């Protein structure tokens, strides 16, 4: 059985919250509680799209679904609204029957409802935060230029062998000088991502590596390897430069949306960190 959708749980929460205690007993669904009838009676025809056993389904629910689906490129027309109305009626029937059977009293169901309610509130907070903290064009441009500068003008196709001890690295360098193949020696590397590919790291800019590694890499001539082990926090490296080329950095238009999203996430993370710092968490 598939997990219930976010909207289904939201509707479920709304239905349970508006259903009186009397309706949660084993009484037949057809006998709607007085409170539910009163709530239904107070809703005008212009604010509801249907009534199921005396429980009104508000038009706002259709509008919410239409808004979500329109964001996905789906049309807002009479056929769509009729289909949504039918879907909401079906859901309301299921909710009422589940309530009649006492399923809403389950601790697991209540926990899911509580989590879904919090998700809705969190989404509202995130949307409000983004609205009130827009990322300016100047900020995006500055981030773009920063990334472009960090990338540098060249990218390098390198390979490496990573070992734990300086003595191990020196022994490998001796073997390289005797004519042994770098690709074969790379099989002893501690780097599981490259050892089976002859130590190949593919094309990357220097900024992709930790500083001691990148500093050594950019000093190499094409086809040469480091004759002194390069130490980083990962261990000792022997680095070989296979090739280099000019960086083809993407245009501002190509990465603008991604930069805006990343900057918004950074702002939100800072806001949440501030909330955490001020909170009393035990």
N, C-alpha and C positions, 0 to 999 in steps of 0.2 A: 504494500500500500504506500503511495507516495505521500510525503510530508505535506500538510496543508499549506496553501499559499499564504503569503503575508496578508493579502486582502481578506482571504477567508477567515483567518484568525482575528483580524480587525473587526470584521462584521460579527464574528462569533462573540467577541468581547462586548460589542455594542448591544447585541441582542440579549446577552446574559445580564448586562448591567441594567437594562431597561425592563427585564422580566421580573415580576414580583415573586416573592418566596412561594406563594401559594401555587404558582404555575410550575414550580420545580418539583412538585410532588408527583405521584403516579396518576393524577387525575387526567382524563382524556384531554388531548390538545384542543378539541372542539369547544370545551368549556373554558374560555379565556377568563383570566382573573379580572375583577372589576378595575384594578389599577391599570391593566393593559388596555382595557376598553376605553377608560377615561383618557389615557394618553393618545389612543387612536382617534378618539372623538375630537380632541383638541387640535389635531393636525388638519389643516385645510387641504382641499383637493390640490391646491397649487404647490404644496410642499411635500406631497407624497406621490408615489407612482403605483402603489398597490397596498392592499391590506390582507394579511394572512392570519386567519383565525383571530381577528381583532387587533393584530399588531401591525402598525403602519411601517412601511418601508419608505424612508424619506428620499426625496428626489436628489438630495445632496450626495447620496451614495452613488447614484448613476453618474452624477457630475464628476465625482472623484475618479471613478473608473475610466470615464471618457478622457479625462485629463491625462491619466497615466498612459492610456493606449494611444492618445494623440501624440504623446512624446515619443512613441515607438513608430510613428508614421501611419497609424490606423485612422480611418475616416470617422468624422462625427456626423452621422446621419440617422434617419429614422429607423432603418433596419438595425443599425448597431445598437441604438438605444432600446429597441424592442428586445433584442437578444440579451442585453444586459439585464433588462427588467425581468425576463424569464429566468435568467440565471440567479438573480437575487431572490426571487420567489422560491426557487428550488432550495437555495441555501437556507432561507428562513424556515422552510418546512423541516429541513434536516436539523437545524438548531433547536426548533421547538420539540421535535421528537427526541433528540438527544437529552434535552433538558427534562422532558417528561420521564425519561428512563433513569434520571439521576446521574447521567454521565458528567455533568458540569460540576458535580461535587467531588470528582476525582482530584486528588492532590496533584497528579501529573498534569491534568488538563488546566488546573488553576495556575500551576507554575508556568505553563506555556503561554497562557493568557497574560500573566504578569510580565513575562519577558517580552511578549509582542507589544504590549502597551508601552513598555520602556523603549523599545526599538522605534516606535512611532514618535515618541517624545524626543528621542535622540536625533532622529532624522529631521525633525522640526528645528531643533537647536542648530544642527549643522547647516541647514538651509538659511536660517536667520543669520548665522555667523558669516556665511559667505556673502550674503546680501549686504551686511553692514561693514564688511571688511573686504571690499573689492580689490583685486590686484590691478594696479595701474599699468598702462602701456609702458611707462618709463621703467617700472620695476621689472617687467618682463624683459625689456630690452637690455637692462643692466645685467640680468641673470644670463641672458643669451651671450653677451659679450664676455662675461666671466667664464662661461663654459667654453667658449671659443678660444679664449686665451689659454685656459688650462690644457686644452687639447693640443696646442702647439701647431706648428706647421708641418710636422712629419708624423707618420705612423710607421711602426716597425714590426717586421715579422721575425719573431725570435723563438728560440727553444732553450730549455734549461734542464739542468739536472740538480735536484735538491737532495742534500744529504744532511745528516745530523751533526757530524763532526768536521772540523777543519781538516783533520788528517785524511779523512775519507775523500774530501773534495780535492786535496792535493794529489792523492793517488790517482784519481780520475784524470786530472790534468796531465799527469805524467803519461798515462795511457794514450791520451789524445795526441800528445807530442810524438808518441811512437807510431802513430798512424791508425789507431783503433777508431772505429766509427762512433760518432756522437750518438746516433740513433740507437746503437746497440748498448752503449754504456748507460743510456737513459733508462734502461729497464730496471736499474737499481734505485731509481729516484723515489723519494718519499711522496712526490706529487701524484696522486692516483688519477688526476684528470689529464695528465700529459705523458706519463711514463710509457703507456702502451702506444703512443703516437710519436715515439722518438723524441719526447720532450717538447713537441710543438705547442706553442702558445698562440698561434695564429696572429692576425694583424691587430695591433693595439697601439694607442698613443702612450707616451711615457707616463701620463697622469693616471693610467690604469694600474700602475704598479706602485709598490712602496718606494720611498725615495732612494734608499741605497741601491735598489735594483735598477730603477730608471736612470740614475746617475751613471751607473756602469754601462748600461745598455747604449745610451746616446753617444758614449765615447768610442764604441766599437766601430771598426770598419766592416763593411759587408764581407761575410764569409769567415770572420774572425771570432774567437771566443775569449773569455776572460781568463788570463793566465794566473790570476790570483783569486781565490775564493771570495765571493761577495756575501757578506753576512747580513741577514735580516732577522726579524723576530721568528721567522719560520725555520731557519737553519742556515746552511751554507750552499750557495748556488754557483754553478758554472753556467755562464750564459753565452749563447752563440747567436750572432746576428745573421739571419739568412737574407733579409732584403729590407728596403725602406722605400717609402713613396710619399708624395705630398698628400696631406689630409684633404679629403673632400668633405668639408663641414656642411651639414644641412642648412638650408636657408631659414630665416626667421619664421616665415610662414609655415614651413614644414614642422617646426617644433613648438610653435607658439602655444597651441592648446595644451600640449604636454607640460610646458613650463608653467603655465598658469595653474594647472591642476597641482603640480608639485609645490608651488609656492603657497597655494591655498592650504594644502595638507600641512605644510610646515607651520603656517600661522595657527591652524587649528590645534596641532600638536602642542604648540607653545601655550595656547590658551588652556588646554586640558592639563598641562604640566603645572600651570599657575594654580588651577583649581585644586589639584592634588596637593600642592605645597601648602595651601591655606586650610585644607580639610583636616579634620581630626579622624585619622584612620587607625583602627585598633585591630 
